[in-house]
Amino acid sequence: GEMGAEGIQGVDGKQGEKGEQGSKGEKGDLGPAGLMGPSGPKGVAGSKGGRGAPGKKGSRGVKGARGDTAKLLRSAFSAGLSKPFPPPNVPIRFDKILYNDQEDYNPSTGKFNCSVPGAYVFAYHLTVRGRPARVSLVARSRKVAKARETLYGQEIDQASFLTVLKLNAGDQVWLEVARDWNGVYVSAEDDSVFTGFLLYPD
C-alpha cells in the first residue's frame, strides 16, 4: 500500500565514549609580555674603547713667576776727530765722542779695548783734503786692512771702509795713517769718524 506518515523524532541518544587524541594543532598567537624579572649579575668588563674627540679648550691659567733674564752683552763706540792731519804711524786719537757708554774706546789713546769676546763691526768715514791718505785698520798690533785715497791741491773727498773682526777679550783695535799720506781732514763742515760695535758675543 502507500507509504505511511513521518514518525515522531526520537529522544537524543547517550554521550558516546571519549575519542582518541587528535593530531597536534598549529602554533597559537604570541601572548602578552610578562612582568620584568630581577636584574642579573654584573657582566665581565668589555675591551677598551677608541680615543674620543678632543675636549674643549680650558680656561687661561694663572700667570707664572718672572724667569731669569740673561744679561745683554753690549759694546759700541763712535768718535770723531777734532783736529786735521793726525800724526802718522801712531793710533789716530778720535777724541770727539759721539757714543761710548761702555767706555771700551779710549779717546786719549785712540784705541778700542775689547771687553766682550765675539764678532765686531768696525767702520770709518774719513774726509781727505789736500794730500793723499793711506789708512790702516790695526788689530792685535797687526794691520788687518789697508786703504788709500789720492788727492792733491785743495780737492776734498771721503774715504769709507767697513769690516767684521773676531776679537778676544783684551784685543785692541785702532786706525793709523802713513807718513806723507796723512791727509785725513776735519773742519766745521767736514767730519772724520771711527765706529765699532759688537755684532754678537761668543
Disulfide bonds with the S-S distance in Angstrom:
none
